[in-house]
Amino acid sequence: MSRFQPKPEQIKWMKAVLFALCLTPLLVLVWRAFNARLGANPIEFVERSTGWWTLALLMITLSVTPLRRWLDAPWLLRLRRMLGLFAFFYACMHFGTWLIIDQFFDWHAIVKDIAKRPYVTVGFTAFVLLIPLAATSTNAMVRRLGAARWQALHRFVYLIAALGVTHFWWLVKKDIREPLAFAAVLAVLLGARAVYLLRKRSMPAARSQAA
């Protein structure tokens, strides 16, 4: 069990450090762009990089709850919102790069891509599903929806993560090492959640038998 319980000012510092860390991939991209280090295909480099960080931050966000339970550190939940919003931020950059720079608002080509290329269809679906989660991330929306409905809505993040991994897997086609690693991480996180739910459901039965 964790004995560390940070004070409010320590939480503020943690959030500031976390904000800087989450912003670092964007700063690196900007630095690469100004120094002509985006490779032979800059658009593809930006799309791959922002997509990779979207998935990475989604996995980190999903790991907060298992870590909180394992370490008995409820304060970790106070960092989860920022991680999730940064995942959405990089997803917007990923989608925006494809929409604006790659497709240049060619709506005919965009609709055709979404309809005919499975990895685009899956990725677009994941992005659309992510929007209501980002839009309802505030305390005001939690109160408006109610805790139960809010939690039910935000459980879609597991589906979104699975769609994101599938999008990455189908995109790379041959070298699947990185999407396979993301899939393994997601499987562990889903497994941890399944184990927790099974234990939670078995506790009332065990108590009734003991009584």
C-alpha positions as CSV (number, residue, x, y, z in Angstrom):
1,M,0.0,0.0,0.0
2,S,1.2,3.5,-0.8
3,R,1.9,5.8,2.1
4,F,2.6,8.8,-0.1
5,Q,-0.2,11.3,-0.1
6,P,0.8,14.4,-1.9
7,K,-0.3,17.8,-0.7
8,P,-2.3,20.1,-3.1
9,E,0.7,22.2,-4.0
10,Q,2.6,19.0,-4.8
11,I,-0.2,17.9,-7.1
12,K,0.0,21.3,-8.8
13,W,3.7,20.7,-9.5
14,M,3.0,17.2,-10.7
15,K,0.5,18.5,-13.2
16,A,2.9,21.2,-14.4
17,V,5.6,18.6,-15.0
18,L,3.1,16.2,-16.6
19,F,1.9,19.0,-18.9
20,A,5.5,19.7,-20.0
21,L,6.1,16.1,-20.7
22,C,3.0,15.6,-22.7
23,L,3.8,18.7,-24.7
24,T,7.3,17.5,-25.5
25,P,6.4,15.4,-28.5
26,L,4.8,18.4,-30.2
27,L,7.9,20.6,-29.4
28,V,10.1,17.9,-30.9
29,L,8.0,17.9,-34.1
30,V,8.2,21.7,-34.3
31,W,12.0,21.5,-33.9
32,R,12.3,18.8,-36.5
33,A,10.1,20.9,-38.9
34,F,12.2,24.0,-38.5
35,N,15.4,22.0,-38.9
36,A,14.2,20.0,-42.0
37,R,14.3,16.7,-40.1
38,L,11.0,15.2,-40.9
39,G,12.4,12.7,-43.4
40,A,11.7,12.2,-47.0
41,N,7.9,12.3,-46.5
42,P,7.2,15.0,-43.8
43,I,3.4,14.6,-43.9
44,E,3.6,10.8,-43.3
45,F,6.2,11.5,-40.5
46,V,3.9,13.9,-38.7
47,E,0.9,11.6,-39.1
48,R,2.8,8.6,-37.8
49,S,4.2,10.5,-34.9
50,T,1.0,12.1,-33.7
51,G,-0.8,8.8,-34.1
52,W,1.8,7.0,-32.1
53,W,1.6,9.5,-29.3
54,T,-2.2,9.3,-29.3
55,L,-2.0,5.6,-28.7
56,A,0.7,5.9,-26.2
57,L,-1.2,8.5,-24.1
58,L,-4.3,6.4,-24.4
59,M,-2.5,3.5,-22.9
60,I,-1.0,5.6,-20.1
61,T,-4.4,7.0,-19.4
62,L,-5.9,3.5,-19.1
63,S,-3.1,2.4,-16.8
64,V,-3.9,5.1,-14.2
65,T,-6.8,3.2,-12.6
66,P,-5.0,-0.2,-12.3
67,L,-2.0,1.6,-10.8
68,R,-4.2,3.5,-8.4
69,R,-5.7,0.3,-7.2
70,W,-2.4,-1.6,-7.0
71,L,-0.6,1.2,-5.2
72,D,-3.6,2.4,-3.2
73,A,-2.9,5.9,-4.6
74,P,-6.2,7.6,-5.3
75,W,-4.4,10.9,-6.0
76,L,-3.3,9.4,-9.4
77,L,-6.8,10.0,-10.7
78,R,-6.2,13.7,-10.5
79,L,-3.6,13.3,-13.3
80,R,-5.8,11.1,-15.5
81,R,-7.9,13.9,-17.1
82,M,-4.8,15.7,-18.4
83,L,-3.5,12.5,-19.9
84,G,-6.8,11.8,-21.7
85,L,-7.1,15.3,-23.0
86,F,-3.6,15.2,-24.4
87,A,-4.4,11.9,-26.1
88,F,-7.3,13.7,-27.7
89,F,-5.1,16.7,-28.6
90,Y,-2.6,14.4,-30.5
91,A,-5.6,12.6,-32.1
92,C,-6.8,16.0,-33.4
93,M,-3.3,16.7,-34.7
94,H,-3.2,13.3,-36.4
95,F,-6.6,13.7,-37.9
96,G,-6.0,17.3,-38.8
97,T,-2.8,16.5,-40.6
98,W,-4.5,13.9,-42.7
99,L,-7.6,16.1,-43.4
100,I,-5.9,19.4,-44.1
101,I,-2.3,18.7,-45.3
102,D,-2.6,15.2,-46.7
103,Q,-6.1,15.4,-48.3
104,F,-6.3,19.3,-48.5
105,F,-10.1,19.2,-47.8
106,D,-10.8,17.1,-50.8
107,W,-14.1,15.8,-49.5
108,H,-14.6,13.3,-52.3
109,A,-11.3,11.7,-51.7
110,I,-11.9,11.9,-47.9
111,V,-15.2,10.1,-48.1
112,K,-13.8,7.6,-50.5
113,D,-10.8,6.9,-48.1
114,I,-13.1,6.4,-45.1
115,A,-15.4,4.1,-47.0
116,K,-12.9,2.0,-48.9
117,R,-9.8,1.8,-46.7
118,P,-10.4,-0.3,-43.6
119,Y,-7.6,1.3,-41.6
120,V,-9.0,4.8,-42.3
121,T,-12.5,3.6,-41.4
122,V,-11.4,2.2,-38.1
123,G,-9.2,5.2,-37.3
124,F,-12.0,7.7,-38.2
125,T,-14.4,5.8,-36.0
126,A,-12.0,5.9,-33.1
127,F,-11.6,9.6,-33.5
128,V,-15.3,10.3,-33.6
129,L,-15.9,8.2,-30.5
130,L,-13.2,10.1,-28.7
131,I,-14.9,13.5,-29.2
132,P,-17.7,13.0,-26.7
133,L,-15.3,11.7,-24.1
134,A,-13.2,14.8,-24.4
135,A,-16.3,17.0,-24.4
136,T,-17.5,15.5,-21.2
137,S,-14.2,15.6,-19.3
138,T,-15.0,18.5,-17.1
139,N,-16.4,18.4,-13.5
140,A,-19.5,20.3,-14.7
141,M,-20.3,17.6,-17.3
142,V,-19.8,14.8,-14.7
143,R,-22.4,16.5,-12.5
144,R,-24.7,17.1,-15.5
145,L,-24.6,13.5,-16.7
146,G,-24.4,11.9,-13.3
147,A,-21.6,9.6,-12.2
148,A,-23.2,6.4,-13.5
149,R,-23.9,7.7,-17.0
150,W,-20.5,9.5,-17.1
151,Q,-18.7,6.3,-16.3
152,A,-20.7,4.3,-18.8
153,L,-19.9,6.8,-21.5
154,H,-16.2,6.8,-20.7
155,R,-15.9,3.0,-20.8
156,F,-15.9,3.5,-24.5
157,V,-12.2,4.4,-24.1
158,Y,-11.4,0.7,-24.2
159,L,-13.2,0.3,-27.5
160,I,-11.4,3.4,-28.8
161,A,-8.0,2.1,-27.8
162,A,-8.8,-1.3,-29.5
163,L,-9.8,0.6,-32.7
164,G,-6.7,2.7,-32.5
165,V,-4.5,-0.4,-32.2
166,T,-6.3,-2.0,-35.1
167,H,-5.9,1.2,-37.2
168,F,-2.1,1.2,-36.5
169,W,-1.8,-2.6,-37.2
170,W,-3.7,-2.4,-40.6
171,L,-1.7,0.8,-41.5
172,V,1.8,-0.6,-41.1
173,K,0.8,-4.0,-42.8
174,K,4.3,-5.7,-42.6
175,D,6.3,-4.4,-39.6
176,I,3.7,-5.0,-36.9
177,R,6.1,-4.9,-33.9
178,E,4.9,-1.6,-32.6
179,P,1.2,-2.2,-33.0
180,L,1.7,-5.7,-31.5
181,A,3.4,-4.0,-28.4
182,F,0.4,-1.7,-28.1
183,A,-2.0,-4.6,-28.4
184,A,-0.1,-6.5,-25.7
185,V,-0.3,-3.5,-23.3
186,L,-4.0,-3.1,-24.0
187,A,-4.5,-6.8,-23.4
188,V,-2.8,-6.5,-20.0
189,L,-4.9,-3.4,-19.1
190,L,-8.1,-5.1,-20.1
191,G,-7.1,-8.3,-18.2
192,A,-6.4,-6.2,-15.1
193,R,-9.9,-4.7,-15.3
194,A,-11.5,-8.1,-15.9
195,V,-9.7,-9.6,-12.9
196,Y,-10.8,-6.6,-10.7
197,L,-14.5,-6.9,-11.8
198,L,-14.5,-10.7,-11.2
199,R,-13.0,-10.2,-7.7
200,K,-15.5,-7.5,-7.0
201,R,-18.5,-9.7,-8.0
202,S,-17.2,-12.7,-6.0
203,M,-16.8,-10.7,-2.8
204,P,-20.6,-10.5,-2.0
205,A,-20.9,-14.2,-2.6
206,A,-18.0,-15.0,-0.4
207,R,-19.4,-12.8,2.4
208,S,-22.8,-14.4,2.2
209,Q,-21.3,-17.9,2.4
210,A,-19.2,-16.8,5.4
211,A,-22.3,-15.5,7.1
